[in-house]
Amino acid sequence: MSEISILKKRAEFLKAAKAESAGVRGLHLQARQRDPQEPSTSRIRLGITCSKKVGNAVMRNSAKRRLREAARMILPTHGKEGWDYVLIGRRGVTIDRPWDDLLSDLQEALAKVH
């Protein structure tokens, strides 16, 4: 199992936005393989974002918590080391999507980008 670290800088999110992406019902996934010269290439790195389109602060935080937990469960087994993943919440769907469906959405999105 791979260790997951967090994307924190805007530039890291922008690099992922220019790379591969896959939209599924419950979320949108952006993924990029890091350059071997970049630090911590042996880890999976994760970023999560939800815009104001998702809803107010309570709804955005709820969507981010769901995405964070889904990533914690799925990425160690289905993600690849040396990749950055950004999960983006969707309005009205990420929060209300049944949990098992959200997990399968993330697995489907990962299969699309790999």
ZAKETOR-375410 format. One line per 2 residues: their letters; for each residue z, x, y of C-alpha. Coordinates in Angstrom, 2 decimals, padded with zeros to 5 digits, always signed. Layout:
N
A> Z:X:Y; ... .
***
This chain:
114
MS> +000.00:+000.00:+000.00; -000.85:+001.19:+003.47 .
EI> +001.51:+001.37:+006.38; +000.54:-000.80:+009.34 .
SI> +000.96:+000.42:+012.88; +000.36:-001.49:+016.11 .
LK> -002.45:-001.21:+018.65; -000.87:-001.03:+022.09 .
KR> -003.44:+000.26:+024.55; -006.17:-001.83:+026.12 .
AE> -008.75:+000.85:+025.31; -008.00:+000.48:+021.59 .
FL> -008.60:-003.27:+021.79; -011.87:-002.70:+023.68 .
KA> -013.13:-000.27:+021.04; -012.45:-002.85:+018.33 .
AK> -014.24:-005.53:+020.39; -017.43:-003.45:+020.33 .
AE> -017.38:-003.02:+016.55; -017.69:-005.42:+013.61 .
SA> -016.45:-008.99:+013.93; -016.15:-012.07:+011.77 .
GV> -015.26:-015.57:+012.79; -013.66:-017.94:+010.33 .
RG> -012.05:-021.31:+010.85; -008.48:-020.20:+011.56 .
LH> -009.05:-016.94:+013.45; -011.49:-014.37:+014.72 .
LQ> -011.34:-010.81:+013.38; -012.58:-007.65:+015.07 .
AR> -012.56:-004.48:+012.99; -013.65:-000.90:+013.44 .
QR> -013.46:+002.24:+011.39; -011.79:+005.00:+013.37 .
DP> -013.35:+008.40:+013.87; -011.85:+011.01:+011.48 .
QE> -010.78:+013.14:+014.47; -008.61:+010.35:+015.88 .
PS> -004.87:+010.54:+015.20; -003.25:+008.52:+012.39 .
TS> -006.50:+007.96:+010.51; -004.61:+007.29:+007.30 .
RI> -003.01:+004.12:+008.62; -004.15:+000.59:+009.17 .
RL> -003.67:-000.39:+012.81; -003.28:-004.00:+013.93 .
GI> -003.60:-005.80:+017.23; -003.05:-009.50:+017.84 .
TC> -004.12:-011.49:+020.85; -004.17:-015.12:+021.93 .
SK> -005.64:-016.14:+025.26; -004.43:-018.97:+027.45 .
KV> -007.11:-021.12:+025.81; -004.80:-021.32:+022.77 .
GN> -002.20:-023.13:+024.88; +000.98:-022.51:+026.78 .
AV> +003.29:-019.56:+026.10; +005.12:-021.34:+023.29 .
MR> +001.87:-022.13:+021.48; +000.47:-018.62:+022.00 .
NS> +003.64:-017.02:+020.66; +003.64:-019.35:+017.66 .
AK> +000.01:-018.49:+016.91; +000.74:-014.76:+017.23 .
RR> +003.75:-015.01:+014.90; +001.60:-016.76:+012.28 .
LR> -001.16:-014.15:+012.60; +001.34:-011.29:+012.44 .
EA> +002.88:-012.61:+009.23; -000.53:-013.29:+007.67 .
AR> -001.58:-009.73:+008.48; +001.66:-008.36:+007.03 .
MI> +000.91:-010.14:+003.75; -002.85:-009.54:+003.48 .
LP> -003.75:-006.24:+005.19; -001.85:-003.85:+002.87 .
TH> -003.92:-005.04:-000.09; -007.22:-006.14:+001.49 .
GK> -007.42:-003.87:+004.54; -008.76:-000.33:+004.50 .
EG> -006.98:+002.79:+005.69; -008.46:+004.31:+008.82 .
WD> -009.47:+000.94:+010.27; -008.31:-000.96:+013.36 .
YV> -008.06:-004.74:+013.09; -007.64:-007.19:+015.96 .
LI> -006.76:-010.79:+015.09; -007.59:-013.38:+017.72 .
GR> -006.06:-016.84:+017.64; -008.20:-019.94:+018.01 .
RG> -007.39:-022.96:+020.13; -005.94:-025.86:+018.20 .
VT> -006.62:-024.27:+014.83; -004.46:-021.18:+014.31 .
ID> -001.25:-023.11:+014.87; -002.17:-026.25:+012.90 .
RP> -004.04:-024.62:+010.01; -002.20:-024.91:+006.66 .
WD> -000.60:-021.57:+005.75; -002.57:-020.98:+002.53 .
DL> -005.81:-021.74:+004.35; -004.94:-019.27:+007.11 .
LS> -004.29:-016.56:+004.52; -007.60:-017.25:+002.78 .
DL> -009.34:-017.24:+006.19; -008.05:-013.72:+006.84 .
QE> -009.16:-012.56:+003.39; -012.62:-014.08:+003.99 .
AL> -012.93:-012.40:+007.39; -011.95:-009.02:+005.92 .
AK> -014.57:-009.44:+003.18; -017.20:-010.18:+005.84 .
VH> -016.51:-007.05:+007.90; -016.30:-004.76:+004.87 .
***
